[in-house]
């Protein structure tokens, strides 16, 4: 994708970032900026995982979880449109924040996690880079490793494989699977 491309009525402005299975672009529609997340499949389970991520996000309606608006495909590659953030928690975590601001931020993240769990979803990759800030509100994002607790009969992450981020993954992953060095 390049600047000026039109995806379902959204105009691509710039590439914001790239992760393990997706690229995120800044897009605009009717004068409002959004984020376009496009799957960049490298492995067999990347597309099903990406589509599941959209399904998970579309079931949660909470101000502390990133909101998604629509999904589709471009040249056979899935994408979805979501809220655009101003920054991430990782961007502001090392700033000189007051105790009140720190408390306010962590409580918002907790409310987001509560909404995620209430929807029967486990995030599995909660870290400062996956918390987006929009207008001062923390929003949990990036459900690429998430799963529905009751509906996912098989996991897209192979047992014993390491997925997630060292230092943020649950300690039992290291103990049970030796997943991290």
C-alpha positions in Angstrom: 0.0 0.0 0.0 1.1 3.5 -0.7 0.0 7.0 0.1 -3.2 8.0 -1.7 -4.5 4.4 -2.1 -8.2 4.1 -1.4 -9.4 1.2 0.7 -13.2 0.9 1.2 -13.5 4.7 1.1 -10.5 5.3 3.4 -7.4 7.2 2.0 -4.0 5.9 3.0 -1.9 8.6 4.5 1.2 6.8 5.9 2.6 3.6 7.3 2.5 3.8 11.1 4.2 0.6 12.0 4.7 -3.1 11.4 4.5 -6.1 13.7 4.8 -9.8 13.4 1.7 -10.4 11.3 0.4 -7.0 10.3 1.1 -3.5 9.1 -0.8 -0.5 10.4 -1.5 2.6 8.3 -2.9 6.0 9.1 -6.0 6.5 6.9 -8.6 9.2 6.6 -12.3 9.3 5.7 -14.5 12.4 5.8 -11.8 14.4 7.6 -11.5 11.8 10.4 -8.3 9.8 10.9 -8.4 6.0 11.6 -5.9 3.2 11.7 -6.0 0.5 9.0 -4.5 -2.8 10.0 -3.5 -5.1 7.2 -2.5 -8.7 7.6 0.8 -9.6 6.2 0.6 -13.4 6.2 3.8 -15.3 6.6 2.5 -18.5 8.2 -0.5 -20.7 7.6 -2.4 -19.6 10.6 -1.8 -15.8 10.2 -5.0 -15.1 8.2 -7.3 -17.1 10.6 -5.6 -15.4 13.6 -6.1 -12.0 12.0 -9.8 -12.6 11.3 -10.3 -13.9 14.8 -8.7 -10.7 16.1 -11.3 -8.6 14.3 -14.1 -10.9 15.6 -12.9 -10.5 19.2 -12.6 -6.7 19.0 -16.0 -6.4 17.4 -17.6 -8.1 20.4 -16.3 -5.7 23.0 -17.8 -2.3 23.4 -15.9 -0.5 26.1 -14.1 2.9 26.1 -10.9 1.2 27.3 -10.7 -1.3 24.4 -9.8 -0.1 20.9 -12.9 0.1 18.7 -13.1 -1.5 15.3 -15.4 -0.2 12.5 -15.3 -2.5 9.5 -13.3 -5.2 7.8 -12.7 -6.5 4.3 -10.0 -7.7 1.9 -7.7 -6.1 -0.6 -6.3 -8.4 -3.2 -7.2 -11.3 -1.0 -5.5 -9.9 2.1 -7.7 -9.1 5.1 -7.8 -5.8 6.8 -9.8 -3.9 9.3 -10.3 -0.3 10.3 -10.0 0.8 14.0 -9.7 3.9 16.1 -6.5 6.0 15.6 -4.5 6.5 18.8 -2.4 9.5 19.7 0.4 7.4 21.3 0.9 4.2 23.3 1.4 3.6 27.0 5.0 2.6 26.1 5.5 6.1 24.7 4.4 7.8 27.9 5.5 5.3 30.6 9.0 6.7 31.1 7.8 10.3 31.3 7.6 12.0 34.7 4.0 11.1 35.4 2.3 12.1 38.6 1.1 9.3 40.9 -2.5 10.4 40.1 -1.9 10.0 36.4 -0.2 6.6 36.9 -3.2 5.4 39.0 -5.7 6.8 36.4 -3.9 5.0 33.6 -3.6 1.7 35.3 -7.3 1.8 36.4 -8.3 2.4 32.7 -6.2 -0.6 31.6 -7.8 -2.7 34.3 -11.3 -1.7 33.1 -10.3 -2.6 29.6 -9.1 -6.0 30.7 -12.2 -6.5 32.8 -14.3 -5.9 29.6 -12.2 -8.3 27.6 -12.6 -11.0 30.2 -16.3 -10.4 30.6 -16.6 -11.0 26.8 -15.0 -14.4 27.3 -11.7 -13.4 25.8 -8.1 -13.8 27.0 -5.7 -11.2 25.5 -2.4 -13.1 26.1 -0.1 -10.2 25.0 -0.9 -7.3 27.3 2.1 -4.9 27.4 2.6 -1.1 27.2 2.9 -1.2 23.4 -0.5 -2.8 23.1 -2.3 0.0 25.1 -3.2 2.9 22.8 -3.9 6.3 24.2 -6.6 8.4 22.5 -7.6 11.8 24.0 -6.2 10.7 27.3 -8.1 7.4 27.5 -6.2 4.1 27.6 -7.4 1.5 25.1 -6.2 -2.1 25.1 -5.4 -3.1 21.5 -3.7 -5.8 19.5 -5.6 -9.0 20.1 -3.4 -11.0 17.6 -2.6 -13.6 20.3 -6.0 -13.5 22.0 -8.5 -16.2 22.1 -12.1 -16.8 22.9 -12.1 -18.9 26.1 -15.3 -21.0 25.3 -15.5 -20.8 21.5 -12.0 -21.6 20.4 -11.9 -25.4 20.3 -8.3 -25.5 19.0 -5.6 -23.0 19.5 -3.9 -21.3 16.7 -0.7 -21.2 18.9 0.9 -24.6 19.0 1.3 -26.0 22.5 4.9 -25.4 23.6 5.5 -22.7 21.0 6.6 -19.2 22.2 4.4 -16.4 21.3 4.1 -13.1 23.1 6.7 -10.8 24.5 9.4 -11.8 27.0 9.0 -9.9 30.2 5.2 -9.5 29.7 4.1 -13.1 29.1 2.6 -15.1 31.9 5.3 -16.8 34.1 3.7 -20.2 33.6 4.8 -20.1 29.9 8.4 -20.2 31.0 7.9 -22.8 33.7 5.7 -25.2 31.6 7.2 -24.9 28.1 10.6 -23.3 28.5 9.2 -20.8 26.0 11.6 -18.0 26.8 15.4 -18.0 27.2 
